[in-house]
C-alpha cells in the first residue's frame, strides 16, 4: 500500500521528522518525510497495511514536544523506487 500522509499541529521544530524516520525504520516502512510550507509535515509511505496502521498510531502520538492536531491519509500511486525511509529538506 502507498499512502500520502499529512500531519498538522505543532509538528515543526520538535523533531517530528526524526521521530517519523526512526519509527518507519523500526517497522520497515519505505518512503520519506518533509516539512510542508503550511507548517505541517508530509509523508509518503509504502508498506503492508498492518505496518502502516502501526506507523500511523505512532505518528498520532509523535515525539514528546509535538502536538498532533490532525492526520489525514489517502491512498496514492507513485512509481518511484523506494529503498528506505528518508528525511527530505
BAKETOR-207079 format. One record per atom (N, C-alpha, C, O, CB): residue in three letters; chain; atom name; x, y negated, z negated. Coordinates in pm, whole numbers, plus 50000, padded with zeros to 5 digits. Glycine has a CB too. Example, Ala and Ser with C-alpha at 12.3 -4.5 7.8 and 13.67 -1.06 7.14 Angstrom:
% BAKETOR-207079
ATOM   aa  ch  at     xx     yy     zz
ATOM  ALA   A   N  51319  50569  49220
ATOM  ALA   A  CA  51230  50450  49220
ATOM  ALA   A   C  51320  50330  49220
ATOM  ALA   A   O  51424  50332  49154
ATOM  ALA   A  CB  51131  50447  49095
ATOM  SER   A   N  51285  50225  49292
ATOM  SER   A  CA  51367  50106  49286
ATOM  SER   A   C  51290  49997  49213
ATOM  SER   A   O  51341  49886  49196
ATOM  SER   A  CB  51408  50060  49428
//
This chain:
% BAKETOR-207079
ATOM   aa  ch  at     xx     yy     zz
ATOM  UNK   A   N  50083  50118  50000
ATOM  UNK   A  CA  50000  50000  50000
ATOM  UNK   A   C  50088  49875  50000
ATOM  UNK   A   O  50198  49874  49945
ATOM  UNK   A  CB  49905  50000  49879
ATOM  UNK   A   N  50037  49771  50061
ATOM  UNK   A  CA  50106  49643  50066
ATOM  UNK   A   C  50015  49536  50007
ATOM  UNK   A   O  49899  49523  50047
ATOM  UNK   A  CB  50148  49606  50211
ATOM  UNK   A   N  50066  49461  49912
ATOM  UNK   A  CA  49989  49353  49851
ATOM  UNK   A   C  50062  49220  49865
ATOM  UNK   A   O  50185  49214  49858
ATOM  UNK   A  CB  49962  49383  49703
ATOM  UNK   A   N  49984  49116  49885
ATOM  UNK   A  CA  50031  48979  49866
ATOM  UNK   A   C  49967  48933  49735
ATOM  UNK   A   O  49845  48931  49722
ATOM  UNK   A  CB  49994  48884  49989
ATOM  UNK   A   N  50051  48897  49639
ATOM  UNK   A  CA  50005  48863  49505
ATOM  UNK   A   C  50037  48717  49477
ATOM  UNK   A   O  50150  48672  49500
ATOM  UNK   A  CB  50069  48955  49397
ATOM  UNK   A   N  49939  48643  49428
ATOM  UNK   A  CA  49960  48503  49391
ATOM  UNK   A   C  49927  48489  49243
ATOM  UNK   A   O  49824  48535  49195
ATOM  UNK   A  CB  49871  48407  49478
ATOM  UNK   A   N  50019  48423  49171
ATOM  UNK   A  CA  50006  48407  49026
ATOM  UNK   A   C  50011  48259  48994
ATOM  UNK   A   O  50099  48187  49041
ATOM  UNK   A  CB  50117  48485  48949
ATOM  UNK   A   N  49916  48214  48914
ATOM  UNK   A  CA  49914  48074  48872
ATOM  UNK   A   C  49918  48065  48721
ATOM  UNK   A   O  49888  48162  48650
ATOM  UNK   A  CB  49790  48001  48926
ATOM  UNK   A   N  49956  47948  48673
ATOM  UNK   A  CA  49969  47923  48529
ATOM  UNK   A   C  50105  47861  48503
ATOM  UNK   A   O  50163  47797  48591
ATOM  UNK   A  CB  49951  48053  48448
ATOM  UNK   A   N  50155  47882  48385
ATOM  UNK   A  CA  50291  47837  48352
ATOM  UNK   A   C  50386  47951  48389
ATOM  UNK   A   O  50424  48033  48305
ATOM  UNK   A  CB  50305  47797  48198
ATOM  UNK   A   N  50423  47953  48517
ATOM  UNK   A  CA  50500  48065  48569
ATOM  UNK   A   C  50630  48024  48637
ATOM  UNK   A   O  50704  48109  48686
ATOM  UNK   A  CB  50416  48143  48666
ATOM  UNK   A   N  50658  47894  48639
ATOM  UNK   A  CA  50787  47847  48690
ATOM  UNK   A   C  50868  47790  48574
ATOM  UNK   A   O  50813  47723  48486
ATOM  UNK   A  CB  50769  47741  48803
ATOM  UNK   A   N  50998  47816  48576
ATOM  UNK   A  CA  51086  47767  48470
ATOM  UNK   A   C  51081  47851  48343
ATOM  UNK   A   O  51130  47808  48239
ATOM  UNK   A  CB  51050  47627  48437
ATOM  UNK   A   N  51022  47971  48353
ATOM  UNK   A  CA  51009  48057  48234
ATOM  UNK   A   C  51067  48197  48258
ATOM  UNK   A   O  51048  48286  48175
ATOM  UNK   A  CB  50862  48068  48194
ATOM  UNK   A   N  51136  48216  48370
ATOM  UNK   A  CA  51197  48346  48400
ATOM  UNK   A   C  51101  48446  48463
ATOM  UNK   A   O  51125  48566  48458
ATOM  UNK   A  CB  51253  48405  48276
ATOM  UNK   A   N  50992  48396  48522
ATOM  UNK   A  CA  50892  48488  48577
ATOM  UNK   A   C  50946  48569  48694
ATOM  UNK   A   O  50919  48689  48703
ATOM  UNK   A  CB  50769  48410  48621
ATOM  UNK   A   N  51022  48506  48784
ATOM  UNK   A  CA  51076  48580  48898
ATOM  UNK   A   C  51169  48691  48852
ATOM  UNK   A   O  51168  48801  48908
ATOM  UNK   A  CB  51149  48486  48993
ATOM  UNK   A   N  51250  48663  48751
ATOM  UNK   A  CA  51343  48765  48700
ATOM  UNK   A   C  51267  48878  48631
ATOM  UNK   A   O  51304  48995  48642
ATOM  UNK   A  CB  51444  48702  48602
ATOM  UNK   A   N  51161  48841  48558
ATOM  UNK   A  CA  51075  48940  48493
ATOM  UNK   A   C  51012  49031  48598
ATOM  UNK   A   O  51013  49153  48584
ATOM  UNK   A  CB  50966  48870  48408
ATOM  UNK   A   N  50956  48970  48705
ATOM  UNK   A  CA  50893  49048  48811
ATOM  UNK   A   C  50995  49140  48879
ATOM  UNK   A   O  50965  49255  48910
ATOM  UNK   A  CB  50829  48955  48915
ATOM  UNK   A   N  51115  49089  48901
ATOM  UNK   A  CA  51222  49169  48962
ATOM  UNK   A   C  51255  49289  48875
ATOM  UNK   A   O  51268  49401  48925
ATOM  UNK   A  CB  51348  49084  48984
ATOM  UNK   A   N  51270  49266  48745
ATOM  UNK   A  CA  51304  49374  48652
ATOM  UNK   A   C  51196  49482  48652
ATOM  UNK   A   O  51227  49601  48662
ATOM  UNK   A  CB  51324  49319  48510
ATOM  UNK   A   N  51071  49442  48640
ATOM  UNK   A  CA  50961  49539  48634
ATOM  UNK   A   C  50945  49613  48766
ATOM  UNK   A   O  50923  49734  48767
ATOM  UNK   A  CB  50830  49469  48597
ATOM  UNK   A   N  50955  49542  48878
ATOM  UNK   A  CA  50943  49606  49009
ATOM  UNK   A   C  51053  49710  49028
ATOM  UNK   A   O  51028  49819  49079
ATOM  UNK   A  CB  50949  49501  49121
ATOM  UNK   A   N  51174  49676  48987
ATOM  UNK   A  CA  51286  49768  49000
ATOM  UNK   A   C  51265  49892  48912
ATOM  UNK   A   O  51293  50004  48955
ATOM  UNK   A  CB  51418  49698  48962
ATOM  UNK   A   N  51217  49872  48790
ATOM  UNK   A  CA  51189  49985  48699
ATOM  UNK   A   C  51084  50080  48757
ATOM  UNK   A   O  51097  50201  48746
ATOM  UNK   A  CB  51141  49933  48562
ATOM  UNK   A   N  50981  50023  48819
ATOM  UNK   A  CA  50868  50101  48868
ATOM  UNK   A   C  50894  50159  49006
ATOM  UNK   A   O  50838  50262  49042
ATOM  UNK   A  CB  50743  50016  48871
ATOM  UNK   A   N  50980  50094  49084
ATOM  UNK   A  CA  51009  50140  49219
ATOM  UNK   A   C  50932  50066  49326
ATOM  UNK   A   O  50911  50119  49436
ATOM  UNK   A  CB  50981  50286  49230
ATOM  UNK   A   N  50889  49944  49295
ATOM  UNK   A  CA  50818  49860  49391
ATOM  UNK   A   C  50920  49793  49483
ATOM  UNK   A   O  51025  49748  49438
ATOM  UNK   A  CB  50730  49753  49318
ATOM  UNK   A   N  50889  49786  49610
ATOM  UNK   A  CA  50972  49716  49709
ATOM  UNK   A   C  50906  49584  49744
ATOM  UNK   A   O  50783  49573  49740
ATOM  UNK   A  CB  50993  49804  49837
ATOM  UNK   A   N  50985  49484  49778
ATOM  UNK   A  CA  50928  49357  49820
ATOM  UNK   A   C  51012  49240  49775
ATOM  UNK   A   O  51134  49248  49768
ATOM  UNK   A  CB  50789  49342  49767
ATOM  UNK   A   N  50944  49128  49743
ATOM  UNK   A  CA  51016  49009  49698
ATOM  UNK   A   C  50923  48918  49618
ATOM  UNK   A   O  50800  48931  49622
ATOM  UNK   A  CB  51075  48934  49817
ATOM  UNK   A   N  50985  48825  49546
ATOM  UNK   A  CA  50914  48726  49467
ATOM  UNK   A   C  50977  48589  49493
ATOM  UNK   A   O  51098  48579  49509
ATOM  UNK   A  CB  50917  48761  49315
ATOM  UNK   A   N  50894  48485  49496
ATOM  UNK   A  CA  50947  48349  49509
ATOM  UNK   A   C  50850  48250  49446
ATOM  UNK   A   O  50731  48278  49431
ATOM  UNK   A  CB  50971  48313  49658
ATOM  UNK   A   N  50903  48134  49410
ATOM  UNK   A  CA  50819  48026  49361
ATOM  UNK   A   C  50742  47967  49479
ATOM  UNK   A   O  50793  47958  49590
ATOM  UNK   A  CB  50903  47917  49289
ATOM  UNK   A   N  50618  47926  49452
ATOM  UNK   A  CA  50537  47858  49552
ATOM  UNK   A   C  50546  47708  49531
ATOM  UNK   A   O  50575  47662  49420
ATOM  UNK   A  CB  50390  47905  49545
ATOM  UNK   A   N  50521  47633  49635
ATOM  UNK   A  CA  50524  47487  49624
ATOM  UNK   A   C  50414  47434  49533
ATOM  UNK   A   O  50426  47324  49480
ATOM  UNK   A  CB  50511  47425  49762
ATOM  UNK   A   N  50307  47510  49515
ATOM  UNK   A  CA  50195  47466  49434
ATOM  UNK   A   C  50216  47492  49284
ATOM  UNK   A   O  50125  47470  49204
ATOM  UNK   A  CB  50069  47535  49479
ATOM  UNK   A   N  50335  47537  49246
ATOM  UNK   A  CA  50366  47562  49105
ATOM  UNK   A   C  50343  47705  49061
ATOM  UNK   A   O  50367  47739  48945
ATOM  UNK   A  CB  50285  47472  49021
ATOM  UNK   A   N  50296  47789  49151
ATOM  UNK   A  CA  50272  47929  49119
ATOM  UNK   A   C  50387  48017  49165
ATOM  UNK   A   O  50495  47969  49198
ATOM  UNK   A  CB  50143  47976  49182
ATOM  UNK   A   N  50362  48146  49168
ATOM  UNK   A  CA  50459  48245  49213
ATOM  UNK   A   C  50389  48334  49316
ATOM  UNK   A   O  50273  48370  49298
ATOM  UNK   A  CB  50515  48331  49092
ATOM  UNK   A   N  50460  48368  49422
ATOM  UNK   A  CA  50407  48457  49525
ATOM  UNK   A   C  50493  48582  49532
ATOM  UNK   A   O  50616  48576  49526
ATOM  UNK   A  CB  50401  48385  49662
ATOM  UNK   A   N  50427  48695  49546
ATOM  UNK   A  CA  50496  48824  49553
ATOM  UNK   A   C  50442  48903  49671
ATOM  UNK   A   O  50322  48909  49694
ATOM  UNK   A  CB  50478  48904  49421
ATOM  UNK   A   N  50533  48963  49745
ATOM  UNK   A  CA  50498  49065  49844
ATOM  UNK   A   C  50546  49197  49784
ATOM  UNK   A   O  50663  49211  49749
ATOM  UNK   A  CB  50564  49036  49988
ATOM  UNK   A   N  50454  49293  49773
ATOM  UNK   A  CA  50487  49419  49705
ATOM  UNK   A   C  50438  49538  49786
ATOM  UNK   A   O  50328  49537  49840
ATOM  UNK   A  CB  50426  49422  49564
ATOM  UNK   A   N  50522  49641  49793
ATOM  UNK   A  CA  50487  49766  49860
ATOM  UNK   A   C  50515  49881  49762
ATOM  UNK   A   O  50621  49888  49700
ATOM  UNK   A  CB  50569  49785  49994
ATOM  UNK   A   N  50418  49970  49751
ATOM  UNK   A  CA  50434  50086  49665
ATOM  UNK   A   C  50309  50171  49661
ATOM  UNK   A   O  50211  50142  49730
ATOM  UNK   A  CB  50471  50042  49525
ATOM  UNK   A   N  50313  50276  49581
ATOM  UNK   A  CA  50196  50360  49560
ATOM  UNK   A   C  50093  50282  49479
ATOM  UNK   A   O  50128  50193  49402
ATOM  UNK   A  CB  50234  50492  49488
ATOM  UNK   A   N  49966  50316  49498
ATOM  UNK   A  CA  49859  50242  49431
ATOM  UNK   A   C  49875  50243  49279
ATOM  UNK   A   O  49856  50139  49215
ATOM  UNK   A  CB  49725  50301  49469
ATOM  UNK   A   N  49908  50355  49221
ATOM  UNK   A  CA  49922  50362  49075
ATOM  UNK   A   C  50040  50278  49026
ATOM  UNK   A   O  50032  50215  48920
ATOM  UNK   A  CB  49940  50507  49030
ATOM  UNK   A   N  50150  50277  49102
ATOM  UNK   A  CA  50265  50195  49066
ATOM  UNK   A   C  50233  50046  49079
ATOM  UNK   A   O  50275  49966  48995
ATOM  UNK   A  CB  50386  50230  49153
ATOM  UNK   A   N  50159  50009  49181
ATOM  UNK   A  CA  50121  49870  49199
ATOM  UNK   A   C  50025  49825  49088
ATOM  UNK   A   O  50032  49710  49044
ATOM  UNK   A  CB  50056  49849  49336
ATOM  UNK   A   N  49938  49913  49044
ATOM  UNK   A  CA  49848  49880  48932
ATOM  UNK   A   C  49928  49856  48805
ATOM  UNK   A   O  49900  49761  48732
ATOM  UNK   A  CB  49746  49993  48910
ATOM  UNK   A   N  50026  49940  48779
ATOM  UNK   A  CA  50113  49921  48663
ATOM  UNK   A   C  50188  49790  48674
ATOM  UNK   A   O  50198  49715  48576
ATOM  UNK   A  CB  50212  50038  48650
ATOM  UNK   A   N  50242  49761  48791
ATOM  UNK   A  CA  50314  49636  48815
ATOM  UNK   A   C  50224  49516  48788
ATOM  UNK   A   O  50266  49420  48722
ATOM  UNK   A  CB  50367  49632  48959
ATOM  UNK   A   N  50101  49520  48838
ATOM  UNK   A  CA  50005  49411  48816
ATOM  UNK   A   C  49976  49392  48667
ATOM  UNK   A   O  49960  49279  48621
ATOM  UNK   A  CB  49874  49438  48892
ATOM  UNK   A   N  49968  49502  48593
ATOM  UNK   A  CA  49946  49492  48448
ATOM  UNK   A   C  50061  49417  48381
ATOM  UNK   A   O  50037  49332  48294
ATOM  UNK   A  CB  49932  49633  48386
ATOM  UNK   A   N  50184  49447  48421
ATOM  UNK   A  CA  50300  49374  48367
ATOM  UNK   A   C  50296  49227  48405
ATOM  UNK   A   O  50326  49140  48324
ATOM  UNK   A  CB  50431  49437  48416
ATOM  UNK   A   N  50259  49199  48530
ATOM  UNK   A  CA  50254  49060  48575
ATOM  UNK   A   C  50151  48980  48497
ATOM  UNK   A   O  50171  48862  48471
ATOM  UNK   A  CB  50223  49054  48724
ATOM  UNK   A   N  50040  49043  48460
ATOM  UNK   A  CA  49937  48974  48382
ATOM  UNK   A   C  49992  48929  48247
ATOM  UNK   A   O  49952  48824  48196
ATOM  UNK   A  CB  49815  49065  48362
ATOM  UNK   A   N  50081  49006  48189
ATOM  UNK   A  CA  50143  48972  48060
ATOM  UNK   A   C  50253  48868  48082
ATOM  UNK   A   O  50257  48765  48014
ATOM  UNK   A  CB  50201  49099  47991
ATOM  UNK   A   N  50343  48895  48177
ATOM  UNK   A  CA  50452  48803  48207
ATOM  UNK   A   C  50557  48798  48098
ATOM  UNK   A   O  50544  48866  47996
ATOM  UNK   A  CB  50398  48665  48231
ATOM  UNK   A   N  50661  48719  48119
ATOM  UNK   A  CA  50765  48702  48016
ATOM  UNK   A   C  50712  48619  47899
ATOM  UNK   A   O  50604  48559  47909
ATOM  UNK   A  CB  50891  48636  48077
ATOM  UNK   A   N  50786  48615  47791
ATOM  UNK   A  CA  50741  48554  47666
ATOM  UNK   A   C  50694  48410  47683
ATOM  UNK   A   O  50589  48374  47630
ATOM  UNK   A  CB  50853  48558  47564
ATOM  UNK   A   N  50767  48328  47755
ATOM  UNK   A  CA  50734  48184  47765
ATOM  UNK   A   C  50630  48153  47872
ATOM  UNK   A   O  50590  48037  47885
ATOM  UNK   A  CB  50859  48106  47794
ATOM  UNK   A   N  50587  48252  47947
ATOM  UNK   A  CA  50491  48229  48055
ATOM  UNK   A   C  50347  48230  48002
ATOM  UNK   A   O  50317  48283  47896
ATOM  UNK   A  CB  50507  48336  48164
ATOM  UNK   A   N  50260  48168  48082
ATOM  UNK   A  CA  50116  48176  48059
ATOM  UNK   A   C  50052  48201  48195
ATOM  UNK   A   O  50055  48115  48282
ATOM  UNK   A  CB  50058  48044  47990
ATOM  UNK   A   N  49996  48319  48211
ATOM  UNK   A  CA  49933  48356  48338
ATOM  UNK   A   C  49785  48318  48331
ATOM  UNK   A   O  49711  48370  48248
ATOM  UNK   A  CB  49951  48509  48368
ATOM  UNK   A   N  49744  48228  48419
ATOM  UNK   A  CA  49604  48187  48425
ATOM  UNK   A   C  49524  48274  48522
ATOM  UNK   A   O  49409  48307  48497
ATOM  UNK   A  CB  49593  48040  48466
ATOM  UNK   A   N  49587  48310  48634
ATOM  UNK   A  CA  49515  48386  48735
ATOM  UNK   A   C  49612  48467  48821
ATOM  UNK   A   O  49722  48422  48853
ATOM  UNK   A  CB  49429  48293  48823
ATOM  UNK   A   N  49568  48586  48857
ATOM  UNK   A  CA  49640  48669  48954
ATOM  UNK   A   C  49541  48708  49061
ATOM  UNK   A   O  49433  48761  49032
ATOM  UNK   A  CB  49706  48797  48886
ATOM  UNK   A   N  49578  48682  49186
ATOM  UNK   A  CA  49495  48730  49297
ATOM  UNK   A   C  49581  48818  49386
ATOM  UNK   A   O  49701  48794  49403
ATOM  UNK   A  CB  49434  48611  49379
ATOM  UNK   A   N  49519  48919  49441
ATOM  UNK   A  CA  49592  49008  49530
ATOM  UNK   A   C  49505  49037  49651
ATOM  UNK   A   O  49382  49039  49643
ATOM  UNK   A  CB  49631  49140  49459
ATOM  UNK   A   N  49571  49058  49761
ATOM  UNK   A  CA  49499  49102  49880
ATOM  UNK   A   C  49588  49200  49955
ATOM  UNK   A   O  49710  49188  49959
ATOM  UNK   A  CB  49458  48980  49971
ATOM  UNK   A   N  49522  49298  50014
ATOM  UNK   A  CA  49595  49392  50098
ATOM  UNK   A   C  49647  49317  50219
ATOM  UNK   A   O  49578  49232  50275
ATOM  UNK   A  CB  49505  49513  50141
ATOM  UNK   A   N  49766  49349  50258
ATOM  UNK   A  CA  49826  49281  50372
ATOM  UNK   A   C  49905  49380  50455
ATOM  UNK   A   O  49944  49487  50406
ATOM  UNK   A  CB  49916  49164  50326
ATOM  UNK   A   N  49928  49346  50577
ATOM  UNK   A  CA  50011  49426  50666
ATOM  UNK   A   C  50136  49346  50698
ATOM  UNK   A   O  50129  49229  50734
ATOM  UNK   A  CB  49934  49465  50797
ATOM  UNK   A   N  50249  49410  50686
ATOM  UNK   A  CA  50373  49348  50730
ATOM  UNK   A   C  50466  49456  50779
ATOM  UNK   A   O  50467  49568  50728
ATOM  UNK   A  CB  50439  49265  50617
ATOM  UNK   A   N  50544  49421  50878
ATOM  UNK   A  CA  50628  49521  50944
ATOM  UNK   A   C  50775  49511  50905
ATOM  UNK   A   O  50858  49588  50954
ATOM  UNK   A  CB  50614  49508  51094
ATOM  UNK   A   N  50808  49417  50815
ATOM  UNK   A  CA  50948  49405  50776
ATOM  UNK   A   C  50989  49526  50693
ATOM  UNK   A   O  50908  49583  50619
ATOM  UNK   A  CB  50971  49275  50697
ATOM  UNK   A   N  51114  49563  50705
ATOM  UNK   A  CA  51166  49675  50629
ATOM  UNK   A   C  51208  49625  50492
ATOM  UNK   A   O  51285  49529  50480
ATOM  UNK   A  CB  51285  49742  50703
ATOM  UNK   A   N  51158  49689  50390
ATOM  UNK   A  CA  51190  49651  50252
ATOM  UNK   A   C  51278  49758  50188
ATOM  UNK   A   O  51234  49872  50172
ATOM  UNK   A  CB  51062  49629  50169
ATOM  UNK   A   N  51398  49722  50153
ATOM  UNK   A  CA  51492  49818  50093
ATOM  UNK   A   C  51482  49819  49941
ATOM  UNK   A   O  51501  49923  49878
ATOM  UNK   A  CB  51635  49785  50135
ATOM  UNK   A   N  51452  49704  49883
ATOM  UNK   A  CA  51448  49692  49738
ATOM  UNK   A   C  51355  49578  49702
ATOM  UNK   A   O  51272  49538  49783
ATOM  UNK   A  CB  51591  49669  49679
ATOM  UNK   A   N  51367  49525  49582
ATOM  UNK   A  CA  51288  49410  49540
ATOM  UNK   A   C  51383  49294  49519
ATOM  UNK   A   O  51479  49305  49442
ATOM  UNK   A  CB  51206  49440  49412
ATOM  UNK   A   N  51356  49182  49586
ATOM  UNK   A  CA  51448  49069  49585
ATOM  UNK   A   C  51383  48944  49527
ATOM  UNK   A   O  51261  48931  49527
ATOM  UNK   A  CB  51498  49042  49726
ATOM  UNK   A   N  51465  48855  49479
ATOM  UNK   A  CA  51422  48722  49437
ATOM  UNK   A   C  51459  48627  49550
ATOM  UNK   A   O  51576  48618  49588
ATOM  UNK   A  CB  51488  48678  49299
ATOM  UNK   A   N  51361  48557  49603
ATOM  UNK   A  CA  51386  48458  49709
ATOM  UNK   A   C  51388  48319  49648
ATOM  UNK   A   O  51315  48290  49554
ATOM  UNK   A  CB  51277  48466  49822
ATOM  UNK   A   N  51474  48236  49704
ATOM  UNK   A  CA  51487  48098  49655
ATOM  UNK   A   C  51444  48001  49761
ATOM  UNK   A   O  51448  47880  49740
ATOM  UNK   A  CB  51630  48067  49612
//
